[in-house]
Amino acid sequence: MLPAMPTMNLIPTRESLLSRLRDWADDDSWSEFFHTYWRMLYEVALRAGLREDEAQEVVQETVIAAAKKLPGFHYDPTIGSFKGWLLQIARRRIVDQFRKRSPQSVGDGSAAPTGDSKKAEALPEPAGCEFEAIWDQEWEKSVLAAAIERVKRQVSPEQYQLYDLYVFQRWPVVKVAKELGVSLGRVYLAKHRVGRSLRKEVARQAAIGGLAT
């Protein structure tokens, strides 16, 4: 059973973490890596069409494969992003799960292709495939979630609550002010300050992690 979703504070992965992961004995860094990426990998696998147990297997196999390759991984945004590198590993593990469903994977090759095997064959195609779109969506959700967690630690609880109710929950500004007993100006100020911090944090993490592929 996968653990409850932790607080994510470093998606995309920092270059410093990638450097630490080259040390096989650094258990804390490997734990940090898993708790950073497992939810995203799990959601991508589910959206690709796998069952929950298969998605959990994808998470485990992707992390294991990354663990074997990361000691030799060199972060160079001019060549390719960590995001794209991890995508390729995850995609192969998802394809493996679809192929396990197919009789061809255990038979003599004479069985007709099943819907799952056809889906597995289509999944790795880089062009015209929905997988990259799914990956991008889940990655961006993770980036936003990580940015929100960091910003929440940078501003006062009241400021974040005002921002959350007004922006995310879409309460009318009058209702927000009335419920929290503050002026309209205070709501608008919180929207401006927290929103600015959030935009900066999203941009910072995107730049660190090499979002461009």
C-alpha positions in Angstrom: 0.0 0.0 0.0 1.4 3.4 -0.9 1.8 6.0 1.9 -0.4 9.0 2.3 0.6 11.9 0.1 3.5 13.9 1.8 4.2 17.6 1.6 6.0 18.1 -1.6 8.5 20.9 -1.6 11.0 20.2 -4.4 9.2 19.4 -7.7 10.9 19.8 -10.1 13.9 18.0 -8.5 16.7 20.3 -7.4 20.1 19.7 -8.9 21.5 19.3 -5.4 19.3 16.4 -4.8 20.3 14.7 -8.0 23.9 15.1 -6.9 23.2 13.5 -3.5 21.4 10.6 -5.1 24.7 9.4 -6.6 25.6 8.2 -3.1 23.8 4.8 -2.6 24.3 5.1 1.1 22.3 8.4 1.3 19.0 6.9 2.6 17.5 10.3 3.4 18.0 11.5 -0.2 16.5 8.4 -1.7 13.5 8.7 0.7 13.1 12.3 -0.3 13.2 11.4 -4.0 10.4 8.7 -3.5 8.2 11.0 -1.5 8.6 13.7 -4.1 7.7 11.7 -7.1 5.5 8.7 -6.2 2.2 10.5 -6.3 2.8 12.0 -9.7 4.0 8.6 -11.1 1.0 6.9 -9.6 -1.5 9.4 -11.1 0.2 9.2 -14.6 0.0 5.4 -14.5 -3.7 5.5 -13.6 -4.5 8.0 -16.3 -2.6 5.9 -18.8 -5.2 3.1 -18.2 -3.7 0.9 -15.5 -5.4 -0.5 -12.5 -4.4 0.7 -9.0 -2.2 -2.4 -8.3 -0.5 -2.0 -11.6 0.0 1.7 -11.0 1.7 0.9 -7.7 3.9 -1.5 -9.5 4.9 1.2 -11.9 5.8 3.5 -9.1 8.1 0.9 -7.5 9.7 -0.2 -10.7 10.2 3.4 -11.9 11.9 4.3 -8.6 14.1 1.2 -8.8 15.1 1.9 -12.4 15.9 5.5 -11.6 17.9 4.4 -8.6 20.1 2.3 -10.8 20.6 5.1 -13.4 20.7 8.2 -11.3 24.3 7.7 -10.0 25.4 8.2 -13.6 22.9 10.9 -14.5 24.4 14.4 -15.2 22.0 17.3 -15.0 22.4 19.4 -18.2 19.4 21.5 -19.2 21.1 22.2 -22.5 20.9 18.5 -23.5 17.6 17.4 -21.8 15.6 17.9 -18.7 15.3 15.6 -15.7 11.6 15.7 -16.4 12.1 14.1 -19.8 14.5 11.6 -18.5 12.1 10.4 -15.8 9.3 10.4 -18.3 11.1 7.8 -20.5 11.7 5.5 -17.6 8.1 5.7 -16.4 6.7 5.2 -19.9 8.7 1.9 -20.3 7.4 0.6 -16.9 3.8 1.5 -17.9 4.2 -0.3 -21.2 5.6 -3.3 -19.3 2.4 -3.5 -17.3 0.2 -3.5 -20.4 2.3 -6.2 -22.0 1.9 -8.4 -18.9 -1.8 -8.5 -19.5 -1.3 -9.8 -23.0 -1.3 -13.6 -23.7 1.5 -12.9 -26.2 3.8 -12.0 -23.3 3.7 -15.6 -22.0 2.5 -17.6 -25.0 4.2 -18.7 -28.2 3.3 -15.5 -30.1 0.5 -16.9 -32.0 -2.3 -15.2 -30.1 -4.1 -12.3 -31.7 -3.2 -8.8 -30.3 -5.4 -7.7 -27.5 -6.6 -4.2 -26.8 -4.1 -3.9 -24.0 -1.2 -5.1 -26.1 -2.2 -2.6 -28.9 -2.3 0.1 -26.3 1.1 -0.8 -25.0 2.5 -0.7 -28.5 1.0 2.8 -29.1 2.1 4.2 -25.8 5.8 4.7 -26.5 5.3 6.7 -29.7 6.6 10.2 -29.1 4.4 11.9 -31.7 0.6 11.9 -31.6 0.5 10.2 -28.2 -1.5 11.4 -25.2 1.1 10.2 -22.7 3.3 13.3 -23.0 0.2 15.4 -22.4 -0.8 13.4 -19.3 2.8 13.6 -18.0 2.9 17.4 -18.5 -0.5 17.9 -16.8 0.5 15.8 -13.7 4.0 17.4 -13.6 2.4 20.9 -13.6 0.0 19.9 -10.9 2.9 18.7 -8.8 4.9 21.9 -9.4 1.9 24.0 -8.3 1.3 21.9 -5.2 5.0 22.2 -4.3 4.9 25.9 -4.8 1.8 26.3 -2.7 3.4 24.4 0.2 6.5 26.6 0.1 4.5 29.8 -0.1 2.3 28.8 2.8 5.4 28.7 4.9 6.5 32.2 3.7 3.3 34.1 4.5 1.0 34.4 7.5 -1.8 31.8 7.9 -4.3 34.7 7.6 -2.9 35.9 4.3 -2.9 32.5 2.8 -6.5 31.8 4.0 -7.7 35.1 2.5 -6.0 34.2 -0.8 -7.3 30.6 -0.8 -10.9 31.6 -0.2 -10.8 34.4 -2.7 -8.7 32.8 -5.5 -8.9 29.0 -5.2 -12.4 28.7 -3.6 -13.7 31.6 -5.6 -15.7 33.2 -2.8 -16.9 36.8 -3.5 -14.6 39.3 -1.9 -17.4 40.6 0.3 -18.1 37.2 1.7 -14.4 36.6 2.4 -14.1 39.9 4.2 -17.2 39.3 6.2 -16.4 35.7 7.2 -12.9 36.6 8.4 -13.8 40.0 9.8 -11.3 42.0 7.7 -11.6 44.9 5.3 -11.9 44.5 1.5 -8.5 46.1 1.1 -7.0 43.4 3.3 -8.4 40.7 1.0 -7.1 42.5 -2.1 -3.7 43.0 -0.5 -3.4 39.3 0.4 -4.4 38.4 -3.2 -1.6 40.5 -4.5 1.1 39.5 -2.1 0.4 35.8 -2.0 -0.2 35.6 -5.8 3.1 37.3 -6.5 4.9 34.9 -4.2 3.2 32.0 -5.8 4.1 33.1 -9.4 7.7 33.6 -8.4 7.9 30.2 -6.7 6.4 28.4 -9.7 8.9 30.1 -12.0 11.8 29.3 -9.7 11.0 25.7 -9.5 10.4 25.4 -13.2 13.8 27.0 -13.8 15.6 24.8 -11.4 14.0 21.6 -12.6 14.4 22.2 -16.3 10.8 22.0 -17.3 11.6 22.5 -21.0 12.2 19.2 -22.7 
